[in-house]
Amino acid sequence: MVESITLKQGTQTVDREVNERIGQRGNDLILTLDMELQQRLEKIIDEEMRAAGRHSFILDRSAYAVLMDPRTGDVLAMAGYNDPAHRERESFADHIGNVTKSFEMGSSVKAASVLTGFQAGVAAPGTRFNDRPLYLPGTPVKRSWNTRGFG
């Protein structure tokens, strides 16, 4: 099949051959999502967010969760809930927010850092850490919400 394209300026027409093939069955796509687990996760997030009520100090309430198989990294379930302040909605589901939104990691990184220290052999149970603020040029100070003062 030959296709003709005229450039924007209208001064030149380019003919090119288009290689067109009819589709055929190939390798099947196998999803790792567990539908029952997915539905349970959606229900848990919805129930917990509704139980917390809308009278929170956080105006735009949201919760996101991704459940993965730790051995393979397969995504088993992924759900999200978004309740923007002062907006009535029929559905608060926002599953795509798991991949389209960015979040500050917060204190969960501390536990991951401690676990990494244990696995690398540079820390052991009972090791004390000094939880000090971190100052980086041109950025707001990074600190715990509530410093524990371990030293």
N, C-alpha and C positions, 0 to 999 in steps of 0.2 A: 504494500500500500504506500502511495506517495502522498505526502502532505505538503501544501504550500503555505508559507508564512510570509506575510508582508511586514516589513519593519515599520516602526512607529512613524518614521518620517515619510513613509510611502515611496521611498526612492529605490528600494531593492526588494525583490521577492526571492526567498530562499526555498528551494525544494529539498526535502529530506525524506529519506525512506524510513518508515516506521515499522519496526519489527513487532508484529502483533501475534500473540499466541493465545489460544483458548486455554482457560484454566484447567487444571487437573488435580486430582486428589494427591496430596503429598503426605508428609509426616503429620500425624494428628497432634493437636495442641492438648496437653493434659494439664489442667489446673490443679493447684495444690490446696485450694480453698476447701474447707470443710463446711458445708452448708449448715449443718446442725450447730456447729460451734459458732459460725457467723451469726445465726439468728439469736443464739443465747447471748453473745457479746452485745449485739444491738439492744436486746431487751435489758440487760444489766446496766448498760450505760444510760439508757432512757429512764429506767426506774430510779437509779441513783441521782441523776440530775434533777428529776422531778421531785424526789423526796427532799432534796436540799432546798427546794423552793426558789422563787425568783427574788427573794429579799436578801440577796447576798451583797457583800461589799464589792464584789466584782460585777461590773456592769455588763460586759460582753462575756457571758459564761460559755465555756466550751470544754469538751473532753474528747480525746482521741486515743485509740488503742490499736496496736498491731500485735497479733499473736503469731509467733514464728516458731518453727521447729528448731531448737538450738543445735541439733546435730547437722542439719542440712541447710538452714536458712530459708526453707520454704515458708511462704506466707500462708497461714492457716485461716486467719480471719482478720478483718480490718474494718473498724467502725468509727464513726465520728458523730458528735452532737454539737450543734452550734445554736446558741440562743442570744442573738444580738439584742442589746438593750433597747427598750421602747419600740419593739417591732413584733407585732402579732404574726404568727406563722402557723400553718397547718402541720408542717413537719419540721422537726429540728435535725433530721438526719443530714449529715455532712461527711459521708465516708471519704469522698475525694479530698477532703481537707487534710487527710493523712499525708498526702503527697504534694498538695499544692500550697500548703502553709508552712511557715517556718516558726520555730519555737526556741526560746532560750532553754537550755537543758536544766538549769537549776541544780539543786542539791543532789539529784540522783547521780550526778557525775562523781560526787564524793564517794559514794558506795562503790562505784565501778573502779575508781582510782585505788581505793583500799583493797578491793579484790585483786586488782592487777598487782599491787604491791605484795600481797600474799603469794600469788602465783609465781611472781618473779623472785621471791625470796628476799625482798628488801624490807619487808614488814612482817610482823607476826602478831597474833592476837595479844592485846595488851600494849601494843605500840601506841605512843601518844603523838598526836599531830597538833601543830600550832595552826589554828584557823584564823589566819590574818587576812586583811583586805589586800587585794591585788590592784596595783596602780599601773595602768598602761597609758603611754602618752596619747593625748587626744581622745580618750574615751572616758566615760563615767567609771568611777571606782567599782570594782567587782568585789562583792562581799556577801557573806551569809546573811540571810534575813535575821537570824538571831545567832550571834557568835557565841559559841560554847566556851571559849576561853581555854581550851586544852593547851597545854604547853609542855 
